[in-house]
Amino acid sequence: MVGSGLMAGVFGTAFKDDTRNTRLVGVTGGRRASSFAGQNGIEHLATFEEMLARPDIDALVLATPHSTHFPQAVAAAKAGKHVFLEKPMALSVSECRQMVAAARAAKIQMTVGHVTRRMEAPRLAREMMDQGDIGDVRMVQTWRGMTGGLGIPEDENAEKLAVTGRAPGFPPGSWAKDPKEGGHFLNWGSHGCDVTRWYAGADPVLAFAQFTKYHPRETDSQASGMIQYTFANGVLGHIWMTYELPHGALGTRARYLVIGSKAMLDVAAYGQIKRSRADGGWDVVYQSDDFKGPDAGWGYPSPYMRQAFARQIQDLTDAVIGKTPLLVSAEDGLKAVEMVEAGNRSAETNQAVRMPLD
């Protein structure tokens, strides 16, 4: 484990309780590494380089800030270690391409933590599409709507609320607010881009985006945004991301609307699928036992979310021992970053941007 923050804790639980053929050996990096090691009964390694040199370590989980992914992943590949990267894969398409090349040269497995593909509701929705249940996919809308803003913490408990997912505001000094970490469309938008492309079933060829902010105290220029994509197969995709709702009442926390030629799917990422009827109504075709509603937070460590994160680790483990191919490849991680980069270029120039990017 490289890193010892929130996501390291999530994956530590997956190793300890929810996966097979895995053993967590050690941790390095972050101010909580020592306590993380004690809580998980593993070694606290002094440096990343020491971890790379250990012959008994086969793979690394990089639960570290975005700006570190590129150098750490390339170094890990050169050391012959398989790599699991928290999203986004890296800061730019250029970095991602070099990481893909390093993984291929070293013949190691490299995957990215696009956990939406491993949540049961989005996964089952994709299965319904593959089976032709809604006909041909024509349009995909991806919604991310929350209250409170990104740079205006709601109260003195903002840090605790941000960690638990009950408030979006990042606490002062958070690394996620540092411009060198790539901006918030990269942070969350990499999830939205991945699932939109996954549901569209093709690569994007055109992007047009606009970002803005509305609250006078908001410090993040990407507090609200709308990004349009056209895919090679003719599917239209739209991502609406805002942290400036007056209150949570739209079921937008993490929601995907898929319009097919026969029917539509309304997917709440954290545990529900509704399918449209010809009379204009909706049927709930899946709902997890711990679903709290479309505006509720991610709910970790609920069984639903624990299962999703554990599946990611199991996916890498199974690929390493040769049982199955990766569900999320390094190339998938690259494509998500490319969609983000195209959106950012479009917003900066106020012009449509063609893909693949140069």
N, C-alpha and C positions, 0 to 999 in steps of 0.2 A: 504494500500500500504506500503510494507516494502522496503525501498530504494527510492532514488529520482533522479536517473540519467536518461540516455537516454531512457531505456526501460520503466521506470516508467512513463515517459512522453507519450510514445506510448500507454500504457495501460490506462493512465488517460484520453486520448482522447476517447478511446473505451468506457470507463464508461460514459463519459459525453455526447457523441454524437451518438454512434453506437450500443448500446446494450439495451436490454429490461429487466425489473425486476431486475435491479441492482441500487445500490446507493453507491458511494464512500464516506466513512465516515471519514477516517483519514489517515495520513501518519506518518511514523517514520523512522529514519535512513538516513544517508547521509548528506553531507554539504548543499544540496539544499532543504532539507525537508521543511524549513520555507517558502521559495519562492514557492515551489510546492503547499503547503497548500493554500497560498494566491491566486495563479493562478486558483486553482480548487474549491475554496470556501469551504474547508474542515478543519478539525482540525489538528494541528501539535501535535502529541503525543510525550512525552519526551522519552519514552523507549518502547522497544519491549514487555516487560513484562506488561506494562500498556495496550498495545493493546490486549494482550491475555486475560486480565481480563475484558475487556469490553463485557457485555452481548449483546449489540446491534450490534456487529460485528460478522458476520456468516462465513466469508471466508477471506483469506489473499492471496495477490499476492506477491510472494517473488522475487523481481527484484533486487537481491543482488549478490555479488561475489560468485563464485562457492563454496568456502570453507565454506560459512555460511549456505548453503542449508540444510545439514544434521541436525545440531542442531536446526535450526529454524523450519524446517518441523516437526521434532519429537515433539518439544515443542508445536507447533500449533495443531498437532493431539491430544496430551494429553489434550489440552485445549478445544477440541471439535470443532476446526475451520477447515473448508474445505480449501484446499491448491492448489493454482496454482503456479508452479515453473517455472521460466525461465530455459531454457536448459543451460547446461546439468543438469540432475537430481541431481547428486552429484559427488564427486571425485572418488568414487570406487564402485565396485559391492557390497562390504560389507556394505557400507553406504546405498546404494539403497535398499538392502534387509531389513535392519532395518527400513527404512522409509515405505516400503510396509507393513511390519508387524505392525508398529504403526498405519497406516491408517486403516488396517483391524480391529485391536483391538478396535479402537475408532469409527469404522463404519462411517468414514468421506470419502468424495470424495477427491482424490488427482490426479492431472494431471500435465503434463509437456509441456512446450511451444515449441513443435516441429511444428512450424508454417507452414512448407512446406506442411503438410497434409491439411492445411486450405487455401492454395493459389489455385485459381481456375484452373490454368493450370495443376499442379500436381494432383489435385483432379479429374479433368475430365479424365486425362490420366489413373488413377487407375480405374475409372469407365469403360473406354473402355476395359481395361484388364479383368475386372470382367465379362463383357458382351461377351468376346471371340473375340473381334474385331481384335486382332492380333494373335490369336491362343494361344498356350501354351507359357508362358513366359520361356525363356531359359537362357538369360543373361541380366544383368543390369550393366551399367556403370554410375558412378556418378562423375561428373567433378566439380572441384572448381579451377579455374585458374585466377590469378590476377597479377598485376605488382607491383613493388616497395618494395617488401620484408615485413617482419614483424618487424624487429628491426632496420631498416634504414629509418627513416622518410624522405620523399622526399624533404621537404623544411620547412621554418619557419611556414607555415600554416598547418603542419601535423596534429595537434590536431583537427582543424576544419574539415580537409578533412577526417580524420578517423571517426569522428562522422557522417558526411554526407554520408559516404560510397564511396566517390570518390577516396580514397587512402587507401590501407590496412595497412600502417605502424602505429603501436601503438605509441603514444607520450611517451616521457621519463616519468617514474614513473607510467605508467598505471598499474592498478591492474591486467589486463589481461596478462601482461608480467611477473608477479610474479610466480616463479616455484610452489609455494604452491597452486596456482589455477588450476594446473593439466595439463598444456601444451596446445598447440594450436590444436592438434588433438582432444582433449576433447572439446575445445571451439567450433570450427566449425565442426569437424568430427562427433560430436554427431548428428548434423543435417544429414550429409551424411550417417551415419550408419542407422539412423532411416528410411530414405526414401528408402535406398537400401533394407533393410529388409522388409519394407512395400510393395514394388513392387515385391520382390521375393516371398512373400506369405508364408514364412516359417522361422524358426529360423536357424541361422548359426551353423555349426558344426566344421568349420575349418577356421583358419586365418593365413595369412602370410603377413608380412609388412616390408617395408624398408623406412627410412626417411633420408634426407640429407639436406645440404644447399650448395649453389654455390657461392654466393656473398661474397667476403672476409670481408665485414663489417657487414654481417648478423649475428645477435646474437642468433637467434632461430634455434635450431637443427632440428625442424620440419617444416622448411620453404617449403620443397618439400617432397612429399611422395606418394608411391603407395601401396595400401593395397588390398589383394585378399581374398575373402570369398567364401566358399562353403556352400550351404544351404541344409537343410535336404531333400528337395524335388528335389535335383539335380541342381537347379539353381546356376549359377556362378555369383558372384558379384565382381565388381572392383571399388575402389575409387581412383581417382587421384586428389591429392590436391597440388597445388603449388602457391606460391606468388612471383614467380621469372620469370614470362613471360617477354620477352623483350617489348611487348606491347599487348594490348587487341585486338586480332584478330581471336580468335578461337571459340567465342561463348561459353566460358567456365565458366563464372562468377558463374552460378549455373545451371548446365545442366545435364539432365538424359537421357541416351539412353537405351531403352528397346527393346531387340531383341526377337521377338516371332516366332512361327513356320510359321505364315502366313504373318506377316508384322512387321515393326519396328516403334517405336515412338521416336521422338526427342523432348524433353520437355525442354523449357527454363522456369525456375521456376518463373520468373517475368512476365510471360504473354503470352506464345505461345506454341502450340503443332503442330508438323508436323508429318504426317504419310507417310510411304514409299509406293511407287507403284511398281507393278511387272516389269515395264519398267526401274526401277532404279531412277525415279524421286521422288519428294516429294510434298505432298499437305498440305497446312496450314489448319488444321481442327478447330483450335481455336486461336484467338488472342484478347487480351484485348484492350480496346480503348486507353489506355495510355501506351502501350508497346513501349519501346524505343530501343529495340534491345537486342540480347543475351549477349552483353558485357556491357550493362548499369548497374548501381547500382540498389539497391533495390527500390529507388524512393519514399520512404515514405516522405510525407503523401499522396501519390497518392491514388485514390479511390480503386485501386486493392489491395494495401498493407493494407490500413486501414480496408478494409473488412476482410482480412485474420486474422489480429490480433483481430478484434472484434469477429470473429467467435470462437476464442479460449475462450474468456471470456464468450460468450453466451453458449458455450458447457458446461462449468463448471456450469453456472447458471441453465441451463436446467436439468443437472444431479442432482443438489442439490434439485430442486423442483420435481424431479421424473419423468420428461417427457421423457428423452432419456438417454441411457448409454453414458459414455465418449468415444469420438473418440480416444483419446490418454490416455491410462491408466497409472497408476504408473508402472505397469509391463512393458509397452512399453518403458518408460523412463529407467528402469533398463536394458532392453535388449540393448538399444543404448549404455549405458555406458559399458556394458559387451563387446560389439564389439570393443569399443575403447580400453578397458583394454587388450583384447586379442591381438589387433594390437600392442600396446605398448610392451607387453611381447615378441611378436614375433620379433619386431625390436631390442629389447635388447639382445635377445638370438640368433638371426639369424636362428630361427627354426619355423616351423609351430606350431600353438597352437590350441589344441582341445577345443571345447565348448560343453556344458556349463562349465564355469570355476569352479574349486574347491572353 
